[in-house]
Amino acid sequence: EVATQKGATPAAVALNWCRAKGTIPIAGARTLKQAKQHLASVDWDLSQSDLKALDAAAAVLPWLGISPPFADKDIFTGMKMFDS
């Protein structure tokens, strides 16, 4: 709903939400169009009501229990992976 209201992509809203939380999100883009959309997300800010709505939506999501979310070993080589 927020993305539609802002005329933005859901990814742009997510990036903006992360910025509003004081983080510096690093967005991945596979195309130039995606990179431009991500870059455009810094040209606007979410309103307080948008932030409250997104916080409320996030609060009801189930915890997936993945901790940490990174693989222990490489699926191709079987080599143990370490945090960098």
Secondary structure, DSSP 4 states (H G I P E B T S, - for coil): -HHHHHT--HHHHHHHHHHHTT-------SSHHHHHHHHHGGG----HHHHHHHHHHHHTSPP---SS-S-SB-TTT--B----
